[in-house]
Amino acid sequence: MEVNYQVGILGGGPGGYVCALRAAQLGLSVVLIEGERLGGTCLNSGCIPTKALVKSADLYRELEHAEEFGLLVGEKRVDYSAVVARKERVVNALVGGVEKLMKAAHIRVVKGWGEFKEVGQLSVTTDIGVEQIQVENVVLATGSVSIRIPLPGADLPGVLTSEELLEEKELPKRLVVIGGGVVGLEFASIYKAFGVQVSVVEMLPTLLPTIDEEIPKRLTPLLKRSGMEIFTKTSVKEIRLEGETLMVQVEDAKGVRDIPADRVLLSTGRRPNFRGIDVDSLGLETEKRAIKVNAQMQTNLPHVYAIGDLVGGIMLAHVASAEGIVAVEHIAGRSVEMKYNAIPSAIFTYPEIASVGYTEQEIKASGKIYKASKFPFSANGKALALGESLGLVKILADEEGVIVGASIMGPQASSLIPELVLAVEKGLRAEDIARTVHAHPTLPEVIMEAAHGIDGKPLHLA
């Protein structure tokens, strides 16, 4: 018997399952189709498992510096199988939590591979056969997949995507990371902390090319100081196997050389995943190899929405969740639109990086008048007490002092950025933050000091 649902969601990642939860809150009947585990790439093979590894790496790094804090500890050794086991426990607990949320919200979850070939209908192949599900509105949330670049040797054993590297149970002695973006540098930082010899190869002139250019300029020397090899303006020509060693041939201004590795991480970006979506037959409009949507996440087809990595743009889990909420609230008849002016990003390198709004190079290119202020963590009491004084807070404001962008590199950057996200979202002036009393001694005082510098001078900086 056919069952009609008001909302049918294809994909159970952070966009799809949050969309389903919000739909249920709004009183809509919902069916969610997912071929694998709920949580998508973020929860199962991205954001969450890597952060579990980051925590283990941070603890190990602290142990190596324990004597600086007057602590004498015994043998310091990485049991990577135990690290991986903890990572899997964290992921399993969160996947189980999402499943319980679905059940509590009375959302029907169908485990199987869904297909969208006809407006108003989703087809799903399960263990017991094929089911046709009639839906009034469709939300496409199939996410993205890693890009495997057409590189000679990219299919050799030991040449892995980030998802595959997460499944490794042993640490390699040498890791070459191809791509100096967010994912590549996070893995590089994790593995370097565990004592792996890490080399990062980036073809562009700088690491992390999409963030404020001052941050990678400061980060790169710190990574090199930790013992990491960084090659920018360097292209990869091929990967070949010599015995049990992977040889990564690279070329830069100095010529061609080989970098030996036991594992190679291909971290060269992601692309929208169109699996199960018959774009051509449906007549779905695309743009830049992604599904085109408006501010309400509607496609060109009636009652068809798309969210998350599938629409390109900012491929972040929290963006997908926000887009899912906008889509289903519009389905419910609310007046909403998705805004992208205050989207935070966080990069879990060491030190951490976080940002929001415009970068300085973007403002310069626009020709607008602006003000910039920086304050270092080295002048902050809490940072010194933590033994983590590397980095700074940088705030950008327009000529009226309204905050339009900010970047943080330093301890707990990802937890500090929300204050500046709120400032950008609500159009606050730097003075609003500077005159807000911040507890002492805390890391957020660095933000307050940087805010003082927009229209005056920081207090604790000569």
N, C-alpha and C positions, 0 to 999 in steps of 0.2 A: 504494500500500500504506500502510495506516495505521501510524503509529509511536506508541508509547506513551511518554510522558515522566512522570517522577515529579513534576516541577515545570514548570508553564507560566506564564510571566510576561508580562503585557500592559503594555508600556511600558518603554523603555530609558533612563530618566533616572537620576539618582543613587540613587534608591530601587531601581528595577528592575535596573540592571546590577550594582549591589553585591550585591543579593539573589542574582542569578545566579552571581556569583563565589563567594559563600559556599556556595551550594548545591553547586557543583562541588567545592569543597574538602571538603565533607561526603560526597562520593561519590554525589550524586544526579544523575540524568540531567535535563538542563535544556533547554528551548526558550524563547527570548526573542523577542517580537514587537515591532517598532518601525516606525512608518510613516515616520519621518523619520531624522535622524541620531542615533546613540547619544549619550548625554549629556544629553538632554532640554533643558528651558529653561535650567537652570543653566549647562551647558557651552556651549550654542550661542547663547543670547540672554539670558543673565542674569548669574549670578555671575562667570563667567570673562571674557567680553568686557568687562564694565564694569570689572573690576579691571585689565585691560590698559589701558583708557582712564585709569583712576585713576593708574596708574604714569606715563603720559605727562604727565598734568596735574600730578602732583607734581614731576616733573623740570622742567617749564616754570616752575612756581612757584618752585622753587629757583634757576633761572637768573635770574629777575627780582630775586632777593635776593643774587646772587652777590657784588656789591660789598661787602656786609656781611661777607663772609668773606675779603675782600682779593683777590678774583678779578675780573679785567676780561675780559669776554667780548664777542664781536662782536654782530652783528645777532641779535635774539631774535624769531623768527617761527614761527608754527604752520603746518606743512604737514599739514593735517588728513587729506588723502587718504593720506599716509604713516602717520599715526597709525592710521587705520582698517585699512590694509594689514597693519600689525604685529598689530593686534587679531585679524585673520582668520588670520594665521599661527599665533598662539598657540592659537586655537580649533581649527584644523585639526590641529595637532600633538597636542593632547590627545584629540581625537576618534579620531585614528589610533591613539593609545596604548590607548584603551579597546577598539578593534576588535582589536588585537593580543592584549590580555588575554583577550578572548572566545575567540579562536582557540586560544591557548595552553591555556586551560582546557577545550577541547573542548565549548564551549557552542554549540548551534545557534542562530544568529541569523537570523530570517526578516524581511526588509524588506517591509513591507506593512501595510495597515490591519487590525488585529485586531478581532474581535467576540466578545463573551461573551454567549451567549444560553441556553446549556444547561450545567448543571453537568457537569464532566468533559470538556468539549470547547471548543476555541477555533477560531474560523474566521478565516482571514486571506486578504485579497485582495491578490495580488501582481501583478507585470507579466505573469505567465503564466497567471493564473487564480485560482480560489478553492481553498484547501486546508483540509481539516478535520483538526485535530490533537487526538488524544485525550490527555488529561492526568489524572493522579491528583489533583493539587492545583493550584489557580489562585492566583496572586498578582496582584492588580490594582494597577497602578502608573502610572496614566494622567495624573497630575499635575494641573495647573491652567491656567487661561487668564486673561488680563487682562480686567477688567470694563470695559466701555464704558458709562458712565453715560448715562441717557436725558436728554441735555442738548441743547438746540437748537444746531445747528452742530457737533456732535461728529463728524459724518461729512464735514466740509469737508476739502479737500486741505490738508495741513500740520498737521492735528490728529492726533497720533500716539500709539500705545502705546509702551511702552519697547522692545519688540521692533522696532517700525518705526523708532524713533529711532536705534537701533543700526545700521540699514542706511543711514543718511544719510551721504553722502560729503563734504558741505560743512558748515561751521559757520554757523548763522544769526547775524544780528546781535542778535536779541532772542528770548529763550525764556521762555514763561510755563509754569510747572509747576503743574498742578492736583492738589493733594494733597501734604501735608507729611509723608508717611511716609518709610520707609526708601528705597524706590526713587526717589521724587521728589527727596529731598535729596541722594542720591548723584549723580544726573544734574545737579542744580543746582550742586553743588560742582565737578564735572568741567567743565561748560560755563563756569562763572564763572572758573575758573583759566585757560581758554583765551581769556578776554577778552570773552565773550558777556554781554550785559546780561540778567540773570536775575531773574525775579519768581516768587515762590512764593505760592500762594493755598491756605489751609487753613481749612476751615469751623469746626474746633474751636478752643478757646482757646489751644492750644499745639501746637507741632510735636512729632512723635514721641510721641504720647500714651500709648504702651504701656510706655515705659521709665521709670526713676526720674525724677521730675519736676524734680529739680535739674539734670539734664543739659541738657534743652532750654532751661531758664531761662538757663543759662550759654552754650549754643551760639548761641541766637538773636541776642544782641548781637554775637557774633563774625562771624556771617554778614552782618549788616547793616553791620558795620565794613568788611567786604571789598567792599562795594558792592552786595550782593544786596538786592533788595526783598522784604520778608516781610510778608504780609498774613494775620493770624490772625483768627478770628471773622468770616470773610468767605466769603460764598457766591458761586458763579458762576451768573449768570442765563442767559447765552447766549454763543455765539461767532458772529460774523458776519464776512463778508469785505467789506472796503472797498478796492477796487482790488486791490493785491497784499498788503495788510496784514490780518492777522487781528486783530479787535478782541474782546477778552475782557471782557465786561461783568460787573462784580462789585458786590456790595452789602455794606456793613458799617454800623456805627452812624453813620458820617458821611454815608451815602447811597450813591448809585449812581455808578460811574465806569467808564471804559474803560481797559484796559491793552493797548497795541499790541504785536503779536508777529509774528515771521516763522514761528515754529513754536510749537505748543502740545503739551505732554506731558500726556496723561491718565494720572495715576498714582493711581488710586482703588481699588487693591486687586485681588485675584485670587479666583477661585472654582474649586471642584473641576471637573475635566473628566470628564464622563461619556460621552464619545464612545466608541461601540462597546460600551457596557455596557447591557444591557437590564434596568435596575433593576426595573421593574414586573413583567415576565414572570418574572424569576428569583425575585422576592420578597425582594430584598435590603433589609435594614432600613437606613433612613437617619436621621440626626439633624442638625438645623441645616444642611440642604442638603449634607451630606457622608455618606459611608458609615460606619455605626456599627461599631466593632470593640471587642474586649476587649483586655486587657493583652498578649495574645500575637498581636495584630493579626488575630484571626479575626473573620469576619463571622458573621451568624446562620446562614449556610449551611454544611453540612459540607464540609470541604476547600477552602474559599474564604477567602482572606485579602485585605486591602487595606492599602496603606501610602502614606506621603507626603502630598502636598497633597490627595489624593482623600479622606482621612479628616478634613480640616479641621485644627483645632488649630494647632500651630506649623508654619507653612509655610516650612521651611528645608531646604536640601539635605542637611545633615548629619543632620537628624532623619529624613528619608526613608531615608537609608542605614542608620541605626541600626535603624529599624523593619523594613527589609528583612532585616537580619541576624536580628532577633528572630523574624520570621515563618518564615524558612526553617529556623532552628534548632529551632523548635517542630515544624515538619513532620518534621524528622529525629528527633524524639522527645526533645529536650532540654527540661529544665525552665528556662524563661526567661520574662521579662516586660519590657515596655518601661516605663522610668521617665523622668519628665519634670522631676524636681526640680532637675537641674543641667545644663540645656541652655544653652549659650552662644549669644549673638548678637553679630554684628559689623556695624557700619554704617560704610561707607567715605566719610564726609564729611571735611571738613578743619576741625578735627582729627578723627581717628578716634574712634569710640565702640564700646565693647564692654560686655557685661553678662552676669550669670548670677544665678539665684535670685530672691529676693523684691526688690521695690522698697520704698523707705521708705513710700510711700503705702499699699502693700498691708499692711505690718506695722502701720502705724497703724490701718488699718481693722479689723484683727483684734483690736486691743486688747491685744496681747501686749507685754510689756516687752522693750525692745531697746536696743542701744547702737550708735552710729554714729561713725565716725572718717573724717576726710578728710586727704589730704596733697597739696599742689600740685606739679606738675611744675616750677614756677618755683623750687623749692627743691632741685632735683636737678641735680647736676653734669653728668651725661651729657646731660640735656635742654637745659641751657644751652649746652653745647658743640655740640649739634646745631642750635641756633637754633630749637628747638621747645619752648618752655616753657609753652604754653597748656594748660590743663586740670588734671585732678586724678584721684586714685584715691579712691573712697569704698567703705568696707567696713561692712556691717551684721552684727551678731551678736546672738544671744539673750542672756538674762540670765546664762547660764553662759559666755558668751564664744565659743560655737560660731558659726562663720561661716554665715550663711543667705542672704546676697546681696552682690553687689558691682557697682559700675559704674566704668568707666574712660572718661575723655575726654582724649585726648592722643596723643602720638606712639606709633605701633605698638601701639595699644590692642588690636587683634585678636590680636597675638602675645603680649601680656602676660596676657590673660584666662585661659589654661589653668591657671595656678597657682591662681587663685581658683575655677575650675571644679572642680579636684581637691579643693580645700578643702571646697566645698559638697557634692560627691559623697560624700566620705569623712567628713564631719562633723568636720572639724578645727577646733580652737580658734584664735583669732587669735594666741594665745601661741605656737602651733606654728610659725606663719609668722614671727612677730617674732623668735623665737630660732633660726631657720634662717639660717645665714650666707649673705648675698647678695654676689656679686662687686661690686667697686667699680672704676671708676665705671660703673654700668649703670642702665637704666631700671627694672628690677624692684625696685630699692631703694625706689622710691616705694610699692610694695605693702608692703614690710617696714615702712616708716615708718607707713603707715596702720594696719597691724596693731598696732604699738606703741601707737597711740592708743586702741585699744578698752579696754584695762585700765590705761592709763597715759598717757604723752604721747609724741608723736613726738620723736625726738632732734634733728633738724635744723630745728626750727621754734620760733621764739620764742613 
